[in-house]
Amino acid sequence: MIKSVCGYCGVGCGLEYDEKNLIGDITYPINDGKLCSKGVSELISIQTDTRLLRPYIRENIENNFELCKWGDAITHIANKIKATTKDKIGFYLSGQLLTEDYYVANKLGKGFIGTANVDTNSRTCMASAVVGYKKSIGADFVPVRMNDIFSSDLLILTGANTAEAHVVFHNKIKKAMKSGLKVVVIDPRFTDTAKNADLYLPIKPGSDIDFFNLLSKRLIDEELYDQEFVANRVNNFELLKNKFKRLPVTKMLKRTGLSKEQFEDFFQLYKQSENIITAWTMGLNQSIQGVDKNLALINTHLLTGKIFKKGNGPLSLTGQPNAMGGREVGGLATMLAVHLGFDDESVKKVSQFWKSDNVAKEKGLTATQMLEANLDVLIVCHTDPIYHLPNRNKMEELIKKIPLVVEINAYDNSETSKFAHIKLPAAPWGEKEGTQTNLDRTITKQERLTRLSIDAKLDWEIFQLIAQELGYKEAFNYENSKEIFQEYQEMTKLNGYMDISEANYDLIGQVPFVWGEKISNFLTPDKKGNLFFVENKLLSEKTSLEYPYILLTGRTRDQWHSGTKTNLPKTLLKYKPLDFCEIHPEDAKALGIEDGEQIKVVSRRGELITTAFVTETINEKNIFIPLSNRGINYLTNDIYDPESLEPDYNHAAVKIVKI
């Protein structure tokens, strides 16, 4: 049996491989032998006929691809990089990369080419949480872990559908409920997660800040906050208290769509709970005020002192298997490396460590900015920006203008491949070895289960080849992923609170390493948490007579991103169809739409055809379309949070046309 770890969501389940089947690893502390439908079927994704197995090249996107040699493709890429300036080069990475892949790519881009235009698709899901954590507690550090729910009295799930997006964690929640954990679900939809909740609050989209401000105000007004904790370990309390005096409570409650009785039921449960965890994901993050929503939520933990204590804290739920590892490496354009920024001292440290005079000195373009930046070279790795960026019609026109688009992928059926000039075959899960960090700081290890397919290469090897062709042979002279991880471990010593250097690469596959367990206080300069007054500025797209519905987006249980691995005939379990549009019965009646009918959904930016699913699980004047509809982002809006630059995916105004 070979022990490995799942490559789907941020839970990071342990599994075992016996040459034919995958089963859950009963000794693994994260999942105790449990796997979801995606994890069980992951082997099939290695052998699918949608695999990209050889390098291809073409002069322009109007031509057909032709087979080429690896050496020729790498030389072509390197020559294009040499022929342009560093600000015209972008690396668009992915939470599906292993930490070693991320490290080499980040080192090449920021350390030697000198461009900080190295970002990841985590920008579209976790960037708001990153900024929220950094502002409030001082670093991109998750101060609570999944198993803490077994020491908690109350779990608040807001903007998170764990039953479908984090299935094994959701099973843990249900197990904890049997031992007394109470669960509140706050969501505009009555999701599968809400069905298991002790209390469901059908909040209106866009009103999360109002809800958490109402909670914080009640805590202050009734003096239920932890006065000693606030006095000694928290900044800005008096400012927040004074600002809250002017809050229009009745108006805010009305905006949430909740009744006084519903909020009171929640507050009574909150008051009675000694230990509280608040968990959230894309429902809060993917917003033009995503950072503010995170801050409003974290405020409640700073006021009550329910943080840095077992069974308490703000728990952001990462969607991808190694989005956390990418953040640790420095794989966001807004950080340099190992959680270090672009201040002079950090640039000096990194320059000395990498022995390079070319280290980037200021923030780069984020993933949501790259296509609009007139780049000359864009390298896309294990992700699909044309599928997942908002306002797709606009993005398709922008990517056509980039002279060289390189796609590094294990699969040949992405939406972005239609606009690529070079396609390079990379190893998928099961054909590579390396580390990843799950959503609660647990470093785990993927093992190679089978040989590399035909002409595929490891991602770090591809970036190494480009680096060596550019003349950086000595700095990128790696033999294996272990060497890379150990260099990365040494680099983490540049950051005082990262203890990843204590991990043992050879043992991680058997006993996962959790970093940051010794951190028990805020990581701000004064070691105090920061409260922030935020208010709902109603910046999302407004409905109108022409576009009267709000579009919500999200995952379904068996689907993964664009479906290159899961939307396959052998893996599709049909728990839910891939394409549907939830619509409330009253709205369907008004439009003359029957369940199962084809409808056209139209926004100010585009349209798509889908199938009506008439259900009371969604509020009136809202609709829901899952991400498994590859056309979803023809509808969404390319407006971004000003600090995180994360898109406002969950508040597009649309109309519905009966076909």
Secondary structure, 3 states (H helix, E strand, C coil): CEEEECCCCCCCCEEEECCCCEEECCCCCCCCCCCCHHHHCCCHHHHCCCECCCCEECCCCCCCCEECCHHHHHHHHHHHHHCCCHHHEEEEECCCCCHHHHHHHHHHHHHHHCCCCEEEHHHHCCHHHHHHHHHHHCCCCCCCCHHHHHHCCEEEEECCCHHHHCHHHHHHHHHHHCCCCEEEEECCECCCCHHHCCEEECCCCCCHHHHHHHHHHHHHHCCCCCHHHHHHHEECHHHHHHHHCCCCHHHHHHHHCCCHHHHHHHHHHHHCCCCEEEEECHHHHCCCCHHHHHHHHHHHHHHHCCCCCCCCEEEECCCCCCHHHHHHHCCCCCCCECCECCCHHHHHHHHHHHCCCCCCCCCCCCHHHHCCCCCCEEEEECCCHHHHCCCHHHHHHHHCCCCEEEEEECECCCCHHHHCCEEEEECCCCCCCEEEECCCCEEEEECCCCCCCCCCECHHHHHHHHHHHCCCCHHHCCCCHHHHHHHHHHHHCCCCCCCHHHCCCCCCCCCCEECCCCCCCCCCCCCCEECCCCCCCCCCCCCCCCCCEEEEEECCCCCCCCCCCCCCCCCCCCCCCCCCEEECHHHHHHHCCCCCCEEEEEECCCEEEEEEEECCCECCCEEEEECCCCCHHHCCEEEECCCCCCEECCCEEEEEEEC
